[in-house]
Amino acid sequence: MMTVMVALWRRFGRNADPEKELRVLAEAGDPSAMRRLSALLEERGDAECVHWIQRAAENGDVQAMVDFAGHLMQQRNDAAAAEPWYRRAAEAGDTGGMVGLSALIWEEHGDLAGAITWMRRAAETGLRPAIFNLGVLFEQAGDDAEAERWWLRAAEAEVGLAMEKLAELLRRRGDEAGARAWEARAARTPPVGPGSVLH
């Protein structure tokens, strides 16, 4: 890799074109450069970005595996092709892969137990959307106590959607004052930000 970097420096100098530099590295087999080139091309709307994100995933870049799986789901609606990429990333310890795999196996296969297993692994890393999502999955399983436990953790991490879920739960129990308190706190809480959130 060092020789490729030296070659780039000699060839392009300080004012190099980032796309050209990334392309040289990507064509030399650098998975990280492939992923970054894909992102650069995607910003321009260039369809070649798919080629490079797939190559990066095939060459072991874990983030590229998640990104390529996301592309397969969103652009091609191909869960069967996306699942192995999410699984490889999840098994490598990537939280995005864990969340993606969890959502896919729940939504596509109805495997709630499997979805909970993968979402729990992501939630245990402290990933806020995963903590919230785990509560949603427990709610789907009919386990309000576990759902509440995870939503409380998410609320402590300032996830407004968790506060709203806690308000709903308290309202169902007849605790209107508690429900209003969580709703007020949720109204003052900024959104979590990017991430896969189940509803």
N, C-alpha and C positions, 0 to 999 in steps of 0.2 A: 504494500500500500504506500509506503514512503516513497518508492521510486515513482509511482503515479503522481503523487503530490509534487515532487520535484519537477517532473515533466510538465505538469500544469503550470507551475510557477515560471519555468523557462519559456513555455510556449505562449502563455497569455499575460504574464506580468501582473502588476498590482491592479490595473484597471480592467481586469478580465470580465467577460460577460458570464454571469452566473450560470445561465443555461448551457453555454458551451462547456464550462468547467464541469458542471454536473453530468452533462452528456458524456464527456470523456471518462469520468469516473464510473458512471453507470455502465457504459459499454465495456469497461475494464472489469466489471463484475462486482462493484461495490453496492450491496443491497440498500444501504442507507442513502447513497446518492440516487439510486433508482427511485426510492420513495420520495426524496426531496424534489427530484426532477418531475415526478408525477404530480406533486402538489403545485409546482410552478406552472406546469402545463394546464392543470385543472383550473387554476386562477384565470387563465386566458381562454378557457373553454375549448381547449384543444383535446380532441378525442384520443390522442396518443397517450394521454395520462393513464388510461386503463391498461395499456400494454405494459407501462413501467411499474404500476402498482402491482400487477400480477407477477411480473418478473421479480420484484422485490420480495413478495410473499413467497414465491417458489424458492428464492435464495435465502430464506430463513429470517427475514426481517419481521419481527412479531407485530409491530405496529402496522406494517403493510398488510399482514394477514387480516387484522381487524378491519382496516380500511377497504381491502378488496372484498371481504365478506359483506361489509356494509354496501358497497357498490352492487354486489350481486343481489342483495335483498331489495335495495331501493330502486335501482335502475332496471334490473331484469326480473325482479320478483321470483328469484330462484333460490328458495330455501335449501333445497337439496345440495346445490353447489356451495352455498354459503356455510352450511353447518360444519363441514370438515375444517374450514379455515378458522371459524370461531373456536372450534374445539382445540385445534393446534395451539392457537394463541392462549386460550384459557389454561390448557395443560402446561404451557410455558410460564404461567403465573401472571398473565396480563389481565388486569381488571376489566378493560374494555371487552376483551374476548369472553370473560366470564359473564358479564352482563348481556352481551349479544347472544351468547349460547343459551343462557337462561331464558331470555325472552323468546328465542326461536323455538326451543324445545317445548315451552309452554304453549305458545301460540300455534305452532305447526303440528305438534304431536300430542298436545294435551297432557304432557308429562309434568304434573305439578310437583311431584317429589324431586325429580331431576332438576327442575327449574329452581326450587328452593335450595337444593344442594349447591348449585353454581352461584346463585345470588348471595347465599350466605358467605361463600368464600370471598366474593368481592366485597361484601359489607364488612367482613371482619378486617379488611385492610383500612377501613375508615372512609371508603368512597361514599360520599353523601347520597348520590342518586341510588346507589345499591342498597344502602341502609333503608331508605324510603321504600324502594321496590320490594325489599324483602317483607316489609310490613304488608304491602299490597298482596303479595303471594300468600302470606299467611291468612289474610282476609279472605282470599279466594278459597283457601282450604277450610274456612270456617273456624279458624283458631284466632278469635278476637284477642285473647290474652297475649299471644305471641305477636300479633299485629301491633297491639298497643305498645308492647315492649320495644319493638323496633322503631315505631313512629316516635316514641319518646326520645330514643337515641338520635333520630333524625332531627327532631325539633330542637334538641340540645345543640345540634350542629347547624341550627338556623335554616332548616329546610321548611319553607312556608307551607308547601303542600302537605307535609307531615302534620303541621299544626292544624290545618283544615281537616285532615282525616281524624285527628284526635277530637276536634270539635264535634264532628259527626258522631263519633263513637260515644262521647259524653252525652250528646243530645238524645241518642237512642236509649241511653240509660236513665234519662230524665234529669240530668245535671245541666240545666240551662245556664247557670252562672259560669260553670266550668267551660262550657262550650263557647260562651261569649268571650271569655278570657283568652282562649286559644285563637278565636277568630280575630280578636283585636291585635294579638301579637303577630298573627300571620299577615295582617294588613300592613304592619310596619316592617316586615321582613322582605329584603330583596330576593328576586328569583335565584335559584340554585346556580343557573348557568347551563352550559352545554352538558349533555349527558342523556342517556337513555332512561326515560322515566315511564313506568307503567301506570295506567289509570284504572 
